[in-house]
Amino acid sequence: MGATSKTEGVSGIIWSDLDGVIWRGASVISGVPESIATLRQAGWQVNFVTNNSSTRLADQEKKLGDMGIPAVGNVVTSAQAAASLIAPTETVLACSGPGVIEAVHNRGAQVVDVRDALTDTAFLPASIDAVVVGMHRDFCFDFLHLGLSCLLEGARLIGTNDDATFPTETGILPGGGSLIASYVYASQLTATMAGKPHDAMAQLVRSLAGSTPAARQVMVGDRPDTDGAFAQRLGIAYAQVWSGVQEKCAGPIDGVSFHYTGNTFCDVATELLSSTNATVDLREAGR
């Protein structure tokens, strides 16, 4: 189901990225669970908004829970954002992980896993209304070929996110944006992107923010081009951490200013907790 709106009476809302901010691969970043618990005790709602579309929602919530961060009902994914671009009457080819398949199914649309389509002799590319591409580690030429066949028959192209890379505890890996680029290049089509910093994800987050004013919301991320630009789209403050893919600098980067910075999420939490107001005048910040 994803994040639910529970904003009445909260001090504010923190929207946090996951990869490079809360964890790196399978390893939680030191001190983050304790910082989140302290923020919540102080009245902040902490939600997680991620461009990771590869795994099911419950798996992402469980991963957070296993790290000591209760998160049931607090996660929004780019798979959900992509599914919001699909009509329930449509049929989708999912060139992705199970997260997209789940989200499109929950949307009420018919979803065909590209792996199943490859072995189905009755599969018709012309029956597909949209090809949704998300991060999947078994990406291969045959998946690209089948997706391209659907696109050439008139299907539209949707990407869960355009992150070129993502950080893990063993180094930087190719991201979903690197995969969607192959479909764009092969088909010469423009993909509709769903995740941060694009509009589909922004609409989901706005609906969950409820009546909480923008001045009481903060986006914490490690990528100015996605997380920072997303904060700009929402009109909220941006906190840049250096635990992910971005090398430390003063900023701004690509027109994105930093209202808060820290080596990790813990530093941002400390700054927010030390402020009696924790609001940001975006005009004064040059936004």
Steps between C-alpha positions, in 0.01 A plus 500: 500500500790737562518801723179613663400851596535543878593866522262646758691645795852420374788746542585455134578239240841369399505327163818295480669317218621147581806399295799698623300672774353228722701208370772400260400167348421265787669713767324770702697822541619527857275693738211548258242279679561685827474840327169407339362377832599828666340706222177304530496542878533876441188495280651476153347260250780321313404350164715341234471591132719286280573453133565132572232315303658157497358345817151469642378761742479256792861395436619861524298551818643177644856600413451824690334318789785250522737797528304633797289751306124431514369592156168327428290760320793742469654407162425646157673349196558589137316179410185649653563825316535311171180305568314827552565576131314183396124475450335196663374396155850475352741211449862556602824321416719521811869503416586528864523338837202380706437846646358630173298185441343536846427871459339463157293207625384707797402773256252253349671473161606180329874445530719263298845416637753522216646168617165326448440673167827361362375142540138566399457414132159672500636834624414791268708820525203692356296408811724713724398857583811597695849366567616582853874475558649485848819377659556123463830321519408235243463763226602350166483537122184285474314727744604803297394331177155408629443843651609665177255282304215631717615859464517469123141373508389821672551441874618801697818490705502567876809500718483463876799729545799646319771457765818412310648315799436404860737445793563170677740393772726354229492794260289681241270292278303589184155637582158480339574801282782311332257224403223726372758678284537188288125491426500871420794466263366190326147634452588869454207576732487735796430317824256636756691491829317431825736519798683792660519776390208455263135593531345157560701454819437862602126448472518192724701682764276808494195281554666341804619830650141599566472837671863517613639825353802490272697703756475203738630242254857395420639267233820317599704355216843431357436601137436867421384407148218278630442564872587870487303564182209310657508730801494796262198357319318461832611841624652357818841515668781272385756329724807366319696214655840375388453130576389413144626579151570873515845628590497757779485861388351835597233505231278599339509220242303538176303782657412299812579673831548318829295615798665237720809285448667222691730207460204272574128512578599520869656845453184630331285355778714674762464833320123465469463401863713791616278749318195627686323580175658280229342696219676640196425816303563368151524852358790582730667177391497613140242250380 
